[in-house]
Amino acid sequence: MISNLLRGFLIGTAEVIPGVSGGTVALIVGVYERIIASAATLVTAVVNLIRGKYKESKASAKQVDWALLFPLLAGMLVAIFVAAALLEPYLRVSPRTCGHYSQD
């Protein structure tokens, strides 16, 4: 669980940094395929639920890798707030830094 929290933290941090892909980090840390498979299974469960196929929906939901998704999402949320707070002062745009400053 702690390793998945850390993976989520890395993915979330990558999502905040301009030009860096969280999907690429997920691939590097070895969880990309599991995330995609779980997401597909979760979508199937939701679609079956909407269609009133409760038995199929429950069966699909049981196949989702919740032990992976919950810690990843928790780590990502923490990282997004922490990284955004740390990077925000560096990404703030002002007229002087953009070269559009005029003394007129």
Secondary structure by P-SEA (a helix, b strand, c coil): caaaaaaaaaaaaaaacccccaaaaaaaaccaaaaaaaaaaaaaaaaaaaacaaaaaaaaaaaccccccaaaaaaaaaaaaaaaaaaccccccccccccccccc
